[in-house]
């Protein structure tokens, strides 16, 4: 019995680490894409593009592979000079922050009791400064066509 508990605890800790690392990577990559001012093609409507905010949410979900991420689990903010947060993707030169929260169910009975509702909840975030994407689009016409 002890060996089974030990193995499930190892699997829980491995799953916790993997999920957190995967979400952090997804948030980082989506934010890096977002600061260029670009958007992704709408997977549901051919020929249309998602908004910047929808593109960020789509990429976090796609890169993380975590099926339990809802719209309220991914937050996008502009970071003010005073450190205050305002929702939105910002303008060129603004600092944006993408924050995603998730939770995973734990299967080890003793371990699950240590966490609220038997779930490990975690949040990952990253900040980047938006590039001067308007001037970059004017300097490189190929980029301007992709942004349109």
Secondary structure as a PSIPRED ss2 file (coil, helix, strand):
# PSIPRED VFORMAT (PSIPRED V4.0)

   1 X C   1.000  0.000  0.000
   2 X H   0.000  1.000  0.000
   3 X H   0.000  1.000  0.000
   4 X H   0.000  1.000  0.000
   5 X H   0.000  1.000  0.000
   6 X H   0.000  1.000  0.000
   7 X H   0.000  1.000  0.000
   8 X H   0.000  1.000  0.000
   9 X H   0.000  1.000  0.000
  10 X H   0.000  1.000  0.000
  11 X H   0.000  1.000  0.000
  12 X H   0.000  1.000  0.000
  13 X H   0.000  1.000  0.000
  14 X H   0.000  1.000  0.000
  15 X H   0.000  1.000  0.000
  16 X H   0.000  1.000  0.000
  17 X H   0.000  1.000  0.000
  18 X H   0.000  1.000  0.000
  19 X H   0.000  1.000  0.000
  20 X H   0.000  1.000  0.000
  21 X H   0.000  1.000  0.000
  22 X H   0.000  1.000  0.000
  23 X H   0.000  1.000  0.000
  24 X H   0.000  1.000  0.000
  25 X H   0.000  1.000  0.000
  26 X H   0.000  1.000  0.000
  27 X H   0.000  1.000  0.000
  28 X H   0.000  1.000  0.000
  29 X H   0.000  1.000  0.000
  30 X H   0.000  1.000  0.000
  31 X H   0.000  1.000  0.000
  32 X H   0.000  1.000  0.000
  33 X H   0.000  1.000  0.000
  34 X H   0.000  1.000  0.000
  35 X C   1.000  0.000  0.000
  36 X C   1.000  0.000  0.000
  37 X C   1.000  0.000  0.000
  38 X C   1.000  0.000  0.000
  39 X C   1.000  0.000  0.000
  40 X C   1.000  0.000  0.000
  41 X E   0.000  0.000  1.000
  42 X C   1.000  0.000  0.000
  43 X C   1.000  0.000  0.000
  44 X C   1.000  0.000  0.000
  45 X C   1.000  0.000  0.000
  46 X C   1.000  0.000  0.000
  47 X C   1.000  0.000  0.000
  48 X C   1.000  0.000  0.000
  49 X E   0.000  0.000  1.000
  50 X C   1.000  0.000  0.000
  51 X C   1.000  0.000  0.000
  52 X H   0.000  1.000  0.000
  53 X H   0.000  1.000  0.000
  54 X H   0.000  1.000  0.000
  55 X H   0.000  1.000  0.000
  56 X H   0.000  1.000  0.000
  57 X H   0.000  1.000  0.000
  58 X H   0.000  1.000  0.000
  59 X H   0.000  1.000  0.000
  60 X H   0.000  1.000  0.000
  61 X H   0.000  1.000  0.000
  62 X H   0.000  1.000  0.000
  63 X H   0.000  1.000  0.000
  64 X H   0.000  1.000  0.000
  65 X C   1.000  0.000  0.000
  66 X C   1.000  0.000  0.000
  67 X C   1.000  0.000  0.000
  68 X C   1.000  0.000  0.000
  69 X C   1.000  0.000  0.000
  70 X C   1.000  0.000  0.000
  71 X H   0.000  1.000  0.000
  72 X H   0.000  1.000  0.000
  73 X H   0.000  1.000  0.000
  74 X E   0.000  0.000  1.000
  75 X E   0.000  0.000  1.000
  76 X E   0.000  0.000  1.000
  77 X E   0.000  0.000  1.000
  78 X E   0.000  0.000  1.000
  79 X E   0.000  0.000  1.000
  80 X C   1.000  0.000  0.000
  81 X C   1.000  0.000  0.000
  82 X C   1.000  0.000  0.000
  83 X C   1.000  0.000  0.000
  84 X C   1.000  0.000  0.000
  85 X E   0.000  0.000  1.000
  86 X E   0.000  0.000  1.000
  87 X E   0.000  0.000  1.000
  88 X C   1.000  0.000  0.000
  89 X C   1.000  0.000  0.000
  90 X C   1.000  0.000  0.000
  91 X C   1.000  0.000  0.000
  92 X C   1.000  0.000  0.000
  93 X C   1.000  0.000  0.000
  94 X C   1.000  0.000  0.000
  95 X E   0.000  0.000  1.000
  96 X E   0.000  0.000  1.000
  97 X E   0.000  0.000  1.000
  98 X E   0.000  0.000  1.000
  99 X E   0.000  0.000  1.000
 100 X E   0.000  0.000  1.000
 101 X E   0.000  0.000  1.000
 102 X E   0.000  0.000  1.000
 103 X E   0.000  0.000  1.000
 104 X E   0.000  0.000  1.000
 105 X E   0.000  0.000  1.000
 106 X C   1.000  0.000  0.000
 107 X C   1.000  0.000  0.000
 108 X C   1.000  0.000  0.000
 109 X H   0.000  1.000  0.000
 110 X H   0.000  1.000  0.000
 111 X H   0.000  1.000  0.000
 112 X H   0.000  1.000  0.000
 113 X C   1.000  0.000  0.000
 114 X C   1.000  0.000  0.000
 115 X C   1.000  0.000  0.000
 116 X H   0.000  1.000  0.000
 117 X H   0.000  1.000  0.000
 118 X H   0.000  1.000  0.000
 119 X E   0.000  0.000  1.000
 120 X E   0.000  0.000  1.000
 121 X E   0.000  0.000  1.000
 122 X E   0.000  0.000  1.000
 123 X E   0.000  0.000  1.000
 124 X E   0.000  0.000  1.000
 125 X E   0.000  0.000  1.000
 126 X E   0.000  0.000  1.000
 127 X E   0.000  0.000  1.000
 128 X E   0.000  0.000  1.000
 129 X E   0.000  0.000  1.000
 130 X C   1.000  0.000  0.000
 131 X C   1.000  0.000  0.000
 132 X C   1.000  0.000  0.000
 133 X H   0.000  1.000  0.000
 134 X H   0.000  1.000  0.000
 135 X H   0.000  1.000  0.000
 136 X H   0.000  1.000  0.000
 137 X H   0.000  1.000  0.000
 138 X H   0.000  1.000  0.000
 139 X H   0.000  1.000  0.000
 140 X C   1.000  0.000  0.000
 141 X H   0.000  1.000  0.000
 142 X H   0.000  1.000  0.000
 143 X H   0.000  1.000  0.000
 144 X H   0.000  1.000  0.000
 145 X H   0.000  1.000  0.000
 146 X H   0.000  1.000  0.000
 147 X H   0.000  1.000  0.000
 148 X C   1.000  0.000  0.000
